[in-house]
Amino acid sequence: MTSFVVHRNGRAATAEELAPLAFAGYAHFTALQVRGGRVRGLDLHLERLRSASLELFGRALPDDRVRDWLRAAVEAGPADLSLVATVYSPAGEFTAAGDGVEPELLVRTGPPSSGPDGPLALATVEYERVLPAVKHVGEVAKTYFLRQAVGEGFDDAAFVDRRGRLSEGTIWNLAFWDGTAVVWPTAGMLGGTTMGIVRRRLERLGVPQREREITPADLPALAGAAVMNSWTPGIAVHRIGQVPLAEAPDFVELLHRAYRDEPLTAL
């Protein structure tokens, strides 16, 4: 079976159902990689969808129903694929009404991905996302700053908040290495599911982890940097702004090792 699908509430979506959503911007989503019909960090994805739904819509779909609908989409495609699950309200946007309307789930599958090879050079951009803890749709800034960065000779962009702290990449979490511990930046950001997997597995492996504010001025003292998202647990970063960074292959391999330590779970 080699086809991919677009499902609405557990069944194939029609063009009529999708048409009202073509320009909708009030929704949230999670993205994941499926391998052999199984996923890592399913609990983190379900928690993300649940908490974001409560934040945006005031109510959430039951986890077991979401899991059933995710399973239906996975079973309709190949064993390895990418999946995006988007939660929206049929009440639409640009209205104060909708808290009493149950959200719906749109699932799209496509070819699997493992991200770019790297190492990457990241431009620094002063930017803070609205509702940074929610993975919401319609964020034009992420693509805009990516394209601006590429036009300036970089591969992507990293965000710096108004206090001068590095927070996250356009579609990435940032991770740093100080020579003895993994360092996670402190700032307003989206806590990625891959980051959550890596953090809990590093803890099980006994690897030291720290949280601290990191500014571009702090970068020369660090021993390595990487980005991660649903595609990959780690791609080396060799430059942020004009500051060169060691590629630190052992650090990147540590992130991958931690991720591999997380078991795959059947939907």
N, C-alpha and C positions, 0 to 999 in steps of 0.2 A: 504494500500500500504506500503510495508516494504523494498523495494529495494533502493539501493543507486546507484549513477551514476557517470560517468566521461563524461563530455561534452566538446566539442571543438566548440567554436563560436556558442553556443546555440543548439547543437544537439549531439547525442551520438557519442563519438569518436571511431574510428576504431583502431585496432592494427597497421595498416599501418601508420595511422596518429600519433600514440603515439610513435612508434619506434624511430624516430629521436630525440625525446625529452627525452629519457630514461637517457641519460648522459649529458643533457644540463645544464649549470650552469649560463647562463646569462639571468636572469629573475627576476621578483619580484612578491610578492603576498600579499594577505590579508587573514586573517582567522577570522571566525565569527561563532557564535552559532545562530541557527534558532529555535524559539520556537513558536508552533502554526502557522507555515508558515510565521512568522514575525521576524524582527531583530531590534536590538538597534543600534543607531549610523550609520545608512546607509550613511548619508552625509559624515561622517568621513572616511568610507571605500572607497567611491567613490573618495573623494579628495585624499586619499593615493594612489590609483591606478593611478589617473590622474597625480599627481605630480611626482611619481616615473617613470612613462612612459616617461614623458618629460625629466627627468634626464637621463634615460638609453637609450632611443630610439629617442629622439628629437620630438616625436609626441605621441598623446594619443587617445584612443578610446573615442567616445562620451559617456557621462554618461548615456544617455537614452538607448544606445545599450548595455552597460555593465549591466544595470539594467534588461533589457529584458532577457539577457542570464543567469543572476543569477536566475531570476524568473523561467525560464524554468527548471533549475536544481532542484530548490526547489520543484516545482510542480510535478516533476517526482519521488519524494521520500516521506518519512513520514513527519508528521507535525513538529517533533522535530529532528534536525540533526546538525552535524558540517559541515561547508563548507569552502573549501580553493579555492580561485580564484587566478590563476597565469597568469600573463601577460608576453608574450615572443615575440620575433621577428622571423618570418620565415627566416630571413636572417642568423640566427644562430649566433655563437660566433667565436672568434679568427679571426675576420675580421674587417677592418675599415669601410666597407660598411654597409648600413642598415638604414641610417637616412630617406631615402625615402620610406621605406617599412612599411606598416601599421601593428601595433602589433596585436596579436591574444590572445584569452582568453581561458584558460583551467580551468574548474571547476570540483572539486571533492567533493562529499558529503560522509558522513559516520555517525556513531552513535554519538549522542550528548555526550558532556563531561562537567563536572563541575570542573575538576582538582583534585589534591590530597587533603586530609583532613587537613594536617598540624597538629601542627606547624612544620615549616621547619628549618633546620640548613643549612646555606650557607657557603661554603668555599670561601675565597677571592682569586682571580686570577688576576694578572696584564695582562690586555688585552684590546685592543681597536679595535672595528670593523671597517672595511673599509666602507666608505659611511654610517655612523651610522644612518642617517635619513631615509635611504631606507631599507625596509624590503625585502632584496634580498635573493635568494636561494644559495645553495652550500656552506654554512658556516660550514665547518667541525669542527671549533673550539668550536661551541656551544655544540655539542654532545660529543666531546672529553673532554672538561672541566667538563661537567656533569658527565661523567663516571669516570673521575679522582677523582672528589669530592666524588662520592658514594663509590669508592674504599678506600677513606680515612675516611669513616664513616659519611659523610655529606649527605644531600638530594639533593643538587644542588650547583651551584656556582654563586657568584656575581662578577662582573668585577670592577677592580680598574684601572684607567687610569695612564698615566705616571706622572701625577701631584699628584698622591695619592688620587684621588677623586673616591668615589663610583659612578658608572654610572647606570648600569642595571644588570639584571640577564641573564642567558643564553637565556631564552625565556620569560623573565618577565621584567616588570617595577617595580622599587622600590618605596615605599612610607613610610614615617616616621611620627611619632607623637611626638610632644614636650610637650604634656600636655594641650595645648590650640589650636594648629593649626596643619594642615596637612603640612608636609614639603616634597617638591619635590627636589631631588638632581639635582644640576647643573653640567653638564658634557656632552660630546658628547654621544648621545644615540638615540634610536628609540622612537619617541613619539607614544605610543600605542593608539589604538582606544578606548580601555576600559579606559585608563588613561584620554583620552580626554572627554569621557562621564562623568567619575567621577568628573573631575575638573569643568566642566561647571555646573553640578548638585550641587556640594558643594557650588559653588558661589550662585546659586539660593536659597540654603538652608541657606545661610548666615554664612557658616563655614569658619573661617579664613584659608588662605593658604599662604605658603611662599616658595620661592625658595632660596636655598643656597648650597654652596659647602659642602659636607659631606665626611669626611675621617673616616677610622676605628677608629682613636683616638677620634672622636666626638661621637661615639656610646654610651658610658656609660652615657652621659648626656641626651639621648633621652628616651622617655617613651614607645616606641613601634615601630614595623616595620612590613611591609606586602609586599607581591608581588601580582601582578595582570597581567593578560593577557586576551586573548579572551575566555578562559575557565571560568574565575572568576574575580570579582572585588576585591577580597582580601583573601589571606591566611596568617595567622600569621607566623612571623619569630621569633624564640626564640633564635637564635644564628647566628652571622655573624663572621666568623673566630673563634677566641677564646673568643669573647665578648658575654656574655649572655644578652638577651633583654627580657623585660617584654612582655608577650603575648598580653596584651591590648585588651581584647575581645570587649570593647566598641568602640575602634578605628576601629577594623575590621568590626563590625556591622555598623558603620557610613559609611564606604566605600560601603558596600552592600546596605545600605539604599539609598545612592546617586545613585547607579547604578539602583536600582529598580524604582527610580523616573523618569528615562528616559523612555519615551513611546516606546513601540514596534511599528514598522512601517511595513506595507505591502510592498513587493517588487512590 
